[in-house]
Amino acid sequence: MLYLARKTPDNDVIITSPMVVMTDTDESLLAQIAEGNEQAMERFYDRFHPIVYNFALRRMREPSDAGEIVNQVMLEIWRTA
């Protein structure tokens, strides 16, 4: 079983809930999001949040900035899918 982990601003590692294996394809989720399906957006967020956050954190080196980037990216996906 895979677990998600994240660091706090104090560099403590927090182990979060187990990663759920998704059955929806990315394309299917985006199509559902385009139809306004909030549950599909939640699944998309759960799937891609760690990826976007870690990418942004490596670039920005500031957890709060990385979190804000995640919010902006996910909002843009919701608006334009």
Secondary structure as GFF3:
##gff-version 3
##sequence-region A 1 81
A	DSSP	beta_strand	3	7	.	.	.	ID=ss1
A	DSSP	beta_strand	13	18	.	.	.	ID=ss2
A	DSSP	alpha_helix	26	34	.	.	.	ID=ss3
A	DSSP	alpha_helix	38	60	.	.	.	ID=ss4
A	DSSP	alpha_helix	63	80	.	.	.	ID=ss5
###
